[in-house]
């Protein structure tokens, strides 16, 4: 696949793909004219890298993790880092759930007041 095709299919910019390649997170072969050609699994890999970034991992973390994904073997340090990230995500989810509950309460109160005002 050409770089533009991967970018479109993955929903990222061409620049992002070049960055992933610079960081060693994505590989491309070059045609004789120098154009990048990606394997068919490149879109899935880009999605996976994005998920790891969204989870708060750095490029370095992702680079260290990718071989573990393929071999199924992770270092104790990487497992500890992943557990730490997961726990951080759990904390964020709990905080977001609490914020949502507060917003729901404010909405309920606002709707009650709007109903009373409309009835008067």
C-alpha positions as a printed Julia matrix, in Angstrom:
120×3 Matrix{Float64}:
   0.0     0.0    0.0
   1.19    3.53  -0.71
   1.57    6.04   2.09
  -1.54    8.0    1.1
  -3.63    4.83   1.06
  -2.46    3.82   4.53
  -3.02    7.34   5.85
  -6.56    7.45   4.46
  -7.45    3.96   5.67
  -6.02    4.59   9.14
  -7.43    8.1    9.45
  -4.04    9.71  10.09
  -1.89   12.16   8.25
   0.97   11.21   5.96
   3.16   13.17   8.34
   2.1    10.9   11.23
   3.11    7.84   9.2
   6.49    9.35   8.48
   6.92   10.06  12.18
   5.98    6.48  13.09
   8.54    5.28  10.57
  11.24    7.59  11.99
  10.51    6.24  15.46
  10.8     2.63  14.25
   7.12    1.93  14.89
   6.23    1.27  11.26
   8.26   -0.13   8.41
   8.04    0.62   4.72
   9.89   -0.73   1.76
  11.04    1.66  -0.93
  10.31    1.28  -4.61
  13.14    1.93  -7.09
  11.77    5.46  -7.43
  11.92    5.94  -3.63
   8.21    5.73  -2.85
   7.15    4.07   0.39
   5.21    0.82   0.18
   3.6    -0.58   3.32
   2.46   -4.11   4.08
  -1.26   -4.83   4.19
  -1.19   -5.0    7.99
   0.12   -1.42   8.27
  -3.34    0.05   8.92
  -3.9    -2.31  11.85
  -0.48   -1.52  13.22
  -1.15    2.23  12.97
  -4.44    1.77  14.86
  -2.63   -0.24  17.53
   0.1     2.4   17.88
  -2.57    5.09  18.21
  -4.33    3.11  20.93
  -1.08    2.81  22.85
  -0.45    6.54  22.49
  -4.0     7.24  23.68
  -3.29    5.05  26.71
  -0.43    7.37  27.56
   2.54    5.34  26.35
   5.46    7.14  24.78
   7.1     6.3   21.45
   9.87    4.61  23.4
   7.35    2.49  25.33
   5.55    1.52  22.14
   8.81    0.6   20.43
   9.73   -1.61  23.38
   6.28   -3.2   23.46
   5.88   -4.06  19.77
   8.29   -7.03  19.77
   6.46   -8.37  22.84
   3.21   -8.32  20.88
   4.72  -10.49  18.15
   6.56  -12.95  20.41
   4.17  -13.0   23.35
   7.12  -12.41  25.67
   7.31   -9.23  27.74
   9.99   -8.1   30.15
   9.04   -7.61  33.79
   9.78   -3.9   33.38
   7.41   -3.62  30.42
   4.67   -5.51  32.25
   5.07   -3.18  35.22
   4.86   -0.15  32.9
   1.72   -1.53  31.25
   0.09   -2.22  34.62
   0.94    1.34  35.68
  -0.64    2.74  32.51
  -3.73    0.56  32.92
  -4.12    1.71  36.52
  -3.83    5.32  35.36
  -6.55    4.74  32.79
  -8.74    3.17  35.49
  -8.25    6.3   37.63
  -9.16    8.53  34.69
 -12.26    6.46  33.97
 -13.37    6.72  37.6
 -12.84   10.49  37.56
 -14.77   10.82  34.3
 -17.62    8.69  35.66
 -17.78   10.91  38.73
 -17.83   14.05  36.57
 -20.6    12.54  34.45
 -22.66   11.78  37.56
 -22.29   15.4   38.68
 -23.33   16.65  35.24
 -26.34   14.32  35.25
 -27.38   15.77  38.61
 -27.03   19.34  37.34
 -29.03   18.46  34.22
 -31.76   16.84  36.34
 -31.98   19.92  38.59
 -32.0    22.23  35.56
 -34.77   20.22  33.9
 -36.84   20.27  37.1
 -36.51   24.04  37.34
 -37.35   24.45  33.64
 -40.48   22.3   34.14
 -41.58   24.37  37.16
 -40.96   27.63  35.3
 -42.88   26.41  32.25
 -45.81   25.31  34.4
 -46.14   28.74  36.08
